[in-house]
Amino acid sequence: MSEENLTKSESEPVPTQEELDREVKRASGRRTRRSFLVAGVAAAGGYGLYRWIDQAEDIGRQPEPLRKAFETNAAIARGVFREAGLAPTYPKSRATADLRTNGNFGLKEDLKPDGWRLQLTGIEHPERYPQYTKDVTAYEYQFEPLDLSDQPPSLTPPDPNAKHERGSEEAGVSASTLPAGTPGLLLTMDDIHKLPHHELVTEFKCIEGWSDIASWGGARSADLIAAYPPARLANGMLPRYVYMETPDGDYYCGYDMAVALHPQSLLVYEMGGRPITRWHGAPLRLHTPLKYGYKQIKRIGLIAYTDMKPDDYWTRLGYDWYAGL
């Protein structure tokens, strides 16, 4: 260091401890005021966001911004997976002999097996089929006296004295329920059995957090669609959706057509090589390993091809319509 610099450095006054303390307090005060200002703005913004969401219109028991977030997540999932992948399959030895029962919506009346029909609508030229009827809604399902002797303990028993009305569960009547006078087909289980039989051992996953591997047998929904094809739209495309509903209208689900055409989507009438039981959805239920269990409707009474996005039981109660895994 030069003599000149040394002299200059030595000539500068050295701040006292008191002066240093005052400078630290001044700097701290500036930062504290800035921090309080930023925190205040952030809190006001957060409260404003909360109020905006809280006061937004509800769509299926979800404020519209949250429902839009559900739909955005679904769009991303569709873009990534395109519902074309295959779920893992397992050897039959891995399948449980007693899949857990969960939910009895649409099952609270004993349906006579020979009194069941599958209402199928939205078909191209339905009048060409022998099962054609001018009004599928006029069909009256036949029920037996209520028997709860075999009801699993996991299910809440229905009131045997209650008068059952259509859509009497919490979500109410579906907006996609068919209007009177809807033409279509009334298929029997013999018609379903004529479709190619397929077996599948896959994992059933419940949104509650449990899962089981089960052996399923039945007809692919894609084969039903091939046998009874939908009416094409004006642009020649297939309708975008498929709607399913129980005979009493208590439970209902909507699906993208891609789900119905997926090779692992089965219309199930067997589990473990035996006919499915009432509590698993006899005589016909859906299994699709692409979706959580709440989309795998039991006791199907109606399948409708439609280009209008169908109503969905659990979506009305705040859940995701897509329900993809």
Contacts in CASP RR format, 6 or more apart in sequence:
PFRMAT RR
TARGET T0000
AUTHOR 0000-0000-0000
METHOD contacts of the structure
MODEL  1
MSEENLTKSESEPVPTQEELDREVKRASGRRTRRSFLVAGVAAAGGYGLY
RWIDQAEDIGRQPEPLRKAFETNAAIARGVFREAGLAPTYPKSRATADLR
TNGNFGLKEDLKPDGWRLQLTGIEHPERYPQYTKDVTAYEYQFEPLDLSD
QPPSLTPPDPNAKHERGSEEAGVSASTLPAGTPGLLLTMDDIHKLPHHEL
VTEFKCIEGWSDIASWGGARSADLIAAYPPARLANGMLPRYVYMETPDGD
YYCGYDMAVALHPQSLLVYEMGGRPITRWHGAPLRLHTPLKYGYKQIKRI
GLIAYTDMKPDDYWTRLGYDWYAGL
1 9 0 8 1.000
15 23 0 8 1.000
52 65 0 8 1.000
53 63 0 8 1.000
53 65 0 8 1.000
53 66 0 8 1.000
54 63 0 8 1.000
56 63 0 8 1.000
56 64 0 8 1.000
56 65 0 8 1.000
57 63 0 8 1.000
57 64 0 8 1.000
58 64 0 8 1.000
59 67 0 8 1.000
60 67 0 8 1.000
60 315 0 8 1.000
60 316 0 8 1.000
60 317 0 8 1.000
60 318 0 8 1.000
61 316 0 8 1.000
61 317 0 8 1.000
61 318 0 8 1.000
62 70 0 8 1.000
62 318 0 8 1.000
70 320 0 8 1.000
70 321 0 8 1.000
70 322 0 8 1.000
71 321 0 8 1.000
71 322 0 8 1.000
73 320 0 8 1.000
73 322 0 8 1.000
74 320 0 8 1.000
74 321 0 8 1.000
74 322 0 8 1.000
74 324 0 8 1.000
77 322 0 8 1.000
77 324 0 8 1.000
78 256 0 8 1.000
78 322 0 8 1.000
82 258 0 8 1.000
83 256 0 8 1.000
83 258 0 8 1.000
83 259 0 8 1.000
83 262 0 8 1.000
83 290 0 8 1.000
84 258 0 8 1.000
84 262 0 8 1.000
86 263 0 8 1.000
86 264 0 8 1.000
87 202 0 8 1.000
87 203 0 8 1.000
87 264 0 8 1.000
87 289 0 8 1.000
87 290 0 8 1.000
87 325 0 8 1.000
88 202 0 8 1.000
88 203 0 8 1.000
89 200 0 8 1.000
89 201 0 8 1.000
89 202 0 8 1.000
90 201 0 8 1.000
90 202 0 8 1.000
90 203 0 8 1.000
90 213 0 8 1.000
91 201 0 8 1.000
92 201 0 8 1.000
92 215 0 8 1.000
92 272 0 8 1.000
94 201 0 8 1.000
94 213 0 8 1.000
95 201 0 8 1.000
95 213 0 8 1.000
95 214 0 8 1.000
95 215 0 8 1.000
95 272 0 8 1.000
96 212 0 8 1.000
96 213 0 8 1.000
96 214 0 8 1.000
97 272 0 8 1.000
99 204 0 8 1.000
99 212 0 8 1.000
99 214 0 8 1.000
99 271 0 8 1.000
99 280 0 8 1.000
100 154 0 8 1.000
100 206 0 8 1.000
100 210 0 8 1.000
100 212 0 8 1.000
101 152 0 8 1.000
101 154 0 8 1.000
101 155 0 8 1.000
101 279 0 8 1.000
101 280 0 8 1.000
102 154 0 8 1.000
102 155 0 8 1.000
102 206 0 8 1.000
102 208 0 8 1.000
102 293 0 8 1.000
103 155 0 8 1.000
104 151 0 8 1.000
104 155 0 8 1.000
104 156 0 8 1.000
104 158 0 8 1.000
104 279 0 8 1.000
105 169 0 8 1.000
105 246 0 8 1.000
105 250 0 8 1.000
105 251 0 8 1.000
105 313 0 8 1.000
106 169 0 8 1.000
106 246 0 8 1.000
106 247 0 8 1.000
106 248 0 8 1.000
106 249 0 8 1.000
106 250 0 8 1.000
106 251 0 8 1.000
106 298 0 8 1.000
106 299 0 8 1.000
107 246 0 8 1.000
107 278 0 8 1.000
107 279 0 8 1.000
107 281 0 8 1.000
107 298 0 8 1.000
107 299 0 8 1.000
108 146 0 8 1.000
108 158 0 8 1.000
108 164 0 8 1.000
108 248 0 8 1.000
108 250 0 8 1.000
109 143 0 8 1.000
109 146 0 8 1.000
109 164 0 8 1.000
109 248 0 8 1.000
110 143 0 8 1.000
110 144 0 8 1.000
110 145 0 8 1.000
110 146 0 8 1.000
110 147 0 8 1.000
110 278 0 8 1.000
111 141 0 8 1.000
111 142 0 8 1.000
111 143 0 8 1.000
111 144 0 8 1.000
111 247 0 8 1.000
111 278 0 8 1.000
111 282 0 8 1.000
111 283 0 8 1.000
111 299 0 8 1.000
112 142 0 8 1.000
112 143 0 8 1.000
112 144 0 8 1.000
113 189 0 8 1.000
113 282 0 8 1.000
113 283 0 8 1.000
114 142 0 8 1.000
115 141 0 8 1.000
115 142 0 8 1.000
116 141 0 8 1.000
116 188 0 8 1.000
116 189 0 8 1.000
116 247 0 8 1.000
116 283 0 8 1.000
116 284 0 8 1.000
116 301 0 8 1.000
117 139 0 8 1.000
117 141 0 8 1.000
117 186 0 8 1.000
117 187 0 8 1.000
117 188 0 8 1.000
117 301 0 8 1.000
118 185 0 8 1.000
118 186 0 8 1.000
118 187 0 8 1.000
118 188 0 8 1.000
118 191 0 8 1.000
118 192 0 8 1.000
118 284 0 8 1.000
118 300 0 8 1.000
118 301 0 8 1.000
118 302 0 8 1.000
118 303 0 8 1.000
119 136 0 8 1.000
119 137 0 8 1.000
119 139 0 8 1.000
119 178 0 8 1.000
119 184 0 8 1.000
119 185 0 8 1.000
119 186 0 8 1.000
119 301 0 8 1.000
119 302 0 8 1.000
119 303 0 8 1.000
119 304 0 8 1.000
120 136 0 8 1.000
120 184 0 8 1.000
120 185 0 8 1.000
120 186 0 8 1.000
120 187 0 8 1.000
120 224 0 8 1.000
120 228 0 8 1.000
120 302 0 8 1.000
120 303 0 8 1.000
120 304 0 8 1.000
121 136 0 8 1.000
121 178 0 8 1.000
121 182 0 8 1.000
121 183 0 8 1.000
121 184 0 8 1.000
121 185 0 8 1.000
121 302 0 8 1.000
121 303 0 8 1.000
121 304 0 8 1.000
121 305 0 8 1.000
122 184 0 8 1.000
122 230 0 8 1.000
122 231 0 8 1.000
122 239 0 8 1.000
122 304 0 8 1.000
122 305 0 8 1.000
122 306 0 8 1.000
123 129 0 8 1.000
123 184 0 8 1.000
123 185 0 8 1.000
123 228 0 8 1.000
123 229 0 8 1.000
123 230 0 8 1.000
123 231 0 8 1.000
123 305 0 8 1.000
124 229 0 8 1.000
124 230 0 8 1.000
124 231 0 8 1.000
124 232 0 8 1.000
125 231 0 8 1.000
126 132 0 8 1.000
126 183 0 8 1.000
126 184 0 8 1.000
126 185 0 8 1.000
127 183 0 8 1.000
129 185 0 8 1.000
129 228 0 8 1.000
131 185 0 8 1.000
131 186 0 8 1.000
131 187 0 8 1.000
131 188 0 8 1.000
131 191 0 8 1.000
132 183 0 8 1.000
132 184 0 8 1.000
132 185 0 8 1.000
133 139 0 8 1.000
133 183 0 8 1.000
133 184 0 8 1.000
133 185 0 8 1.000
133 186 0 8 1.000
134 181 0 8 1.000
134 183 0 8 1.000
135 180 0 8 1.000
135 181 0 8 1.000
135 182 0 8 1.000
135 183 0 8 1.000
136 178 0 8 1.000
136 181 0 8 1.000
136 182 0 8 1.000
136 183 0 8 1.000
136 184 0 8 1.000
136 185 0 8 1.000
136 186 0 8 1.000
136 302 0 8 1.000
137 178 0 8 1.000
137 179 0 8 1.000
137 180 0 8 1.000
137 181 0 8 1.000
137 182 0 8 1.000
138 180 0 8 1.000
138 181 0 8 1.000
139 186 0 8 1.000
141 247 0 8 1.000
141 248 0 8 1.000
146 158 0 8 1.000
146 160 0 8 1.000
148 157 0 8 1.000
148 158 0 8 1.000
148 160 0 8 1.000
150 277 0 8 1.000
150 278 0 8 1.000
150 279 0 8 1.000
151 157 0 8 1.000
151 279 0 8 1.000
152 279 0 8 1.000
155 279 0 8 1.000
164 248 0 8 1.000
166 173 0 8 1.000
166 177 0 8 1.000
166 248 0 8 1.000
166 249 0 8 1.000
166 250 0 8 1.000
167 173 0 8 1.000
167 174 0 8 1.000
167 248 0 8 1.000
167 249 0 8 1.000
167 250 0 8 1.000
168 248 0 8 1.000
168 250 0 8 1.000
169 250 0 8 1.000
169 251 0 8 1.000
169 313 0 8 1.000
170 317 0 8 1.000
171 313 0 8 1.000
171 314 0 8 1.000
171 316 0 8 1.000
171 317 0 8 1.000
172 316 0 8 1.000
173 249 0 8 1.000
174 245 0 8 1.000
174 249 0 8 1.000
174 252 0 8 1.000
174 310 0 8 1.000
174 311 0 8 1.000
174 313 0 8 1.000
175 311 0 8 1.000
176 243 0 8 1.000
176 245 0 8 1.000
176 252 0 8 1.000
176 254 0 8 1.000
176 304 0 8 1.000
176 306 0 8 1.000
176 308 0 8 1.000
176 310 0 8 1.000
176 311 0 8 1.000
177 245 0 8 1.000
177 249 0 8 1.000
177 252 0 8 1.000
178 302 0 8 1.000
178 304 0 8 1.000
185 228 0 8 1.000
189 269 0 8 1.000
189 283 0 8 1.000
189 284 0 8 1.000
192 218 0 8 1.000
192 219 0 8 1.000
192 224 0 8 1.000
192 267 0 8 1.000
192 269 0 8 1.000
192 284 0 8 1.000
193 219 0 8 1.000
193 269 0 8 1.000
195 219 0 8 1.000
195 220 0 8 1.000
195 223 0 8 1.000
195 224 0 8 1.000
195 227 0 8 1.000
196 219 0 8 1.000
196 220 0 8 1.000
196 223 0 8 1.000
197 217 0 8 1.000
197 218 0 8 1.000
197 219 0 8 1.000
198 217 0 8 1.000
198 218 0 8 1.000
198 219 0 8 1.000
198 220 0 8 1.000
198 266 0 8 1.000
199 215 0 8 1.000
199 216 0 8 1.000
199 217 0 8 1.000
199 218 0 8 1.000
199 270 0 8 1.000
199 273 0 8 1.000
200 215 0 8 1.000
200 216 0 8 1.000
200 217 0 8 1.000
200 264 0 8 1.000
200 266 0 8 1.000
200 287 0 8 1.000
200 289 0 8 1.000
201 213 0 8 1.000
201 214 0 8 1.000
201 215 0 8 1.000
201 216 0 8 1.000
202 213 0 8 1.000
202 214 0 8 1.000
202 216 0 8 1.000
202 264 0 8 1.000
202 287 0 8 1.000
202 289 0 8 1.000
203 211 0 8 1.000
203 212 0 8 1.000
203 213 0 8 1.000
203 214 0 8 1.000
203 289 0 8 1.000
204 211 0 8 1.000
204 212 0 8 1.000
204 213 0 8 1.000
204 214 0 8 1.000
204 287 0 8 1.000
204 289 0 8 1.000
204 293 0 8 1.000
204 296 0 8 1.000
205 211 0 8 1.000
205 289 0 8 1.000
205 292 0 8 1.000
205 293 0 8 1.000
205 325 0 8 1.000
206 292 0 8 1.000
206 293 0 8 1.000
206 294 0 8 1.000
207 292 0 8 1.000
207 293 0 8 1.000
207 294 0 8 1.000
207 319 0 8 1.000
207 323 0 8 1.000
214 271 0 8 1.000
214 272 0 8 1.000
214 287 0 8 1.000
215 271 0 8 1.000
215 272 0 8 1.000
215 273 0 8 1.000
216 266 0 8 1.000
216 268 0 8 1.000
216 270 0 8 1.000
216 271 0 8 1.000
216 272 0 8 1.000
216 287 0 8 1.000
217 266 0 8 1.000
217 268 0 8 1.000
217 269 0 8 1.000
217 270 0 8 1.000
217 271 0 8 1.000
217 272 0 8 1.000
217 273 0 8 1.000
218 266 0 8 1.000
218 267 0 8 1.000
218 268 0 8 1.000
218 269 0 8 1.000
218 270 0 8 1.000
219 266 0 8 1.000
219 267 0 8 1.000
219 269 0 8 1.000
220 263 0 8 1.000
220 265 0 8 1.000
220 266 0 8 1.000
220 267 0 8 1.000
221 242 0 8 1.000
221 260 0 8 1.000
221 261 0 8 1.000
221 265 0 8 1.000
221 266 0 8 1.000
221 267 0 8 1.000
221 286 0 8 1.000
222 260 0 8 1.000
222 261 0 8 1.000
222 262 0 8 1.000
222 263 0 8 1.000
222 265 0 8 1.000
224 267 0 8 1.000
224 303 0 8 1.000
225 260 0 8 1.000
225 261 0 8 1.000
225 305 0 8 1.000
230 238 0 8 1.000
230 239 0 8 1.000
230 305 0 8 1.000
231 239 0 8 1.000
231 305 0 8 1.000
232 238 0 8 1.000
233 239 0 8 1.000
233 307 0 8 1.000
238 257 0 8 1.000
238 305 0 8 1.000
239 257 0 8 1.000
239 305 0 8 1.000
239 306 0 8 1.000
239 307 0 8 1.000
240 256 0 8 1.000
240 257 0 8 1.000
240 306 0 8 1.000
240 307 0 8 1.000
240 309 0 8 1.000
241 254 0 8 1.000
241 255 0 8 1.000
241 256 0 8 1.000
241 257 0 8 1.000
241 305 0 8 1.000
241 306 0 8 1.000
241 307 0 8 1.000
241 308 0 8 1.000
241 309 0 8 1.000
241 310 0 8 1.000
242 254 0 8 1.000
242 255 0 8 1.000
242 256 0 8 1.000
242 257 0 8 1.000
242 259 0 8 1.000
242 260 0 8 1.000
242 303 0 8 1.000
242 304 0 8 1.000
242 305 0 8 1.000
242 306 0 8 1.000
242 310 0 8 1.000
243 252 0 8 1.000
243 253 0 8 1.000
243 254 0 8 1.000
243 255 0 8 1.000
243 302 0 8 1.000
243 303 0 8 1.000
243 304 0 8 1.000
243 306 0 8 1.000
243 310 0 8 1.000
243 311 0 8 1.000
244 252 0 8 1.000
244 253 0 8 1.000
244 254 0 8 1.000
244 255 0 8 1.000
244 286 0 8 1.000
244 297 0 8 1.000
244 300 0 8 1.000
244 301 0 8 1.000
244 302 0 8 1.000
244 303 0 8 1.000
244 304 0 8 1.000
245 251 0 8 1.000
245 252 0 8 1.000
245 253 0 8 1.000
245 297 0 8 1.000
245 300 0 8 1.000
245 301 0 8 1.000
245 302 0 8 1.000
245 304 0 8 1.000
246 252 0 8 1.000
246 297 0 8 1.000
246 298 0 8 1.000
246 299 0 8 1.000
246 300 0 8 1.000
246 301 0 8 1.000
246 302 0 8 1.000
247 299 0 8 1.000
247 301 0 8 1.000
247 302 0 8 1.000
251 297 0 8 1.000
251 298 0 8 1.000
251 313 0 8 1.000
252 297 0 8 1.000
252 310 0 8 1.000
252 311 0 8 1.000
252 312 0 8 1.000
252 313 0 8 1.000
253 286 0 8 1.000
253 295 0 8 1.000
253 297 0 8 1.000
253 310 0 8 1.000
253 312 0 8 1.000
253 313 0 8 1.000
254 295 0 8 1.000
254 309 0 8 1.000
254 310 0 8 1.000
254 311 0 8 1.000
254 312 0 8 1.000
254 321 0 8 1.000
255 288 0 8 1.000
255 295 0 8 1.000
255 310 0 8 1.000
257 305 0 8 1.000
259 265 0 8 1.000
259 288 0 8 1.000
259 290 0 8 1.000
259 291 0 8 1.000
262 288 0 8 1.000
262 290 0 8 1.000
264 288 0 8 1.000
264 289 0 8 1.000
264 290 0 8 1.000
265 286 0 8 1.000
265 287 0 8 1.000
265 288 0 8 1.000
265 290 0 8 1.000
266 286 0 8 1.000
266 287 0 8 1.000
266 288 0 8 1.000
267 284 0 8 1.000
267 285 0 8 1.000
267 286 0 8 1.000
267 300 0 8 1.000
268 276 0 8 1.000
268 284 0 8 1.000
268 285 0 8 1.000
268 286 0 8 1.000
268 287 0 8 1.000
269 275 0 8 1.000
269 276 0 8 1.000
269 282 0 8 1.000
269 283 0 8 1.000
269 284 0 8 1.000
270 276 0 8 1.000
271 277 0 8 1.000
271 280 0 8 1.000
275 282 0 8 1.000
275 283 0 8 1.000
276 282 0 8 1.000
276 283 0 8 1.000
276 285 0 8 1.000
278 299 0 8 1.000
280 298 0 8 1.000
281 298 0 8 1.000
281 299 0 8 1.000
282 299 0 8 1.000
283 299 0 8 1.000
284 299 0 8 1.000
284 300 0 8 1.000
284 301 0 8 1.000
285 296 0 8 1.000
285 297 0 8 1.000
285 298 0 8 1.000
285 299 0 8 1.000
285 300 0 8 1.000
286 295 0 8 1.000
286 296 0 8 1.000
286 297 0 8 1.000
286 298 0 8 1.000
286 300 0 8 1.000
287 296 0 8 1.000
288 295 0 8 1.000
288 296 0 8 1.000
289 325 0 8 1.000
290 324 0 8 1.000
290 325 0 8 1.000
291 323 0 8 1.000
291 324 0 8 1.000
291 325 0 8 1.000
292 323 0 8 1.000
292 324 0 8 1.000
292 325 0 8 1.000
293 323 0 8 1.000
294 313 0 8 1.000
294 314 0 8 1.000
294 319 0 8 1.000
294 323 0 8 1.000
295 323 0 8 1.000
295 324 0 8 1.000
304 310 0 8 1.000
309 321 0 8 1.000
312 321 0 8 1.000
314 323 0 8 1.000
315 321 0 8 1.000
END
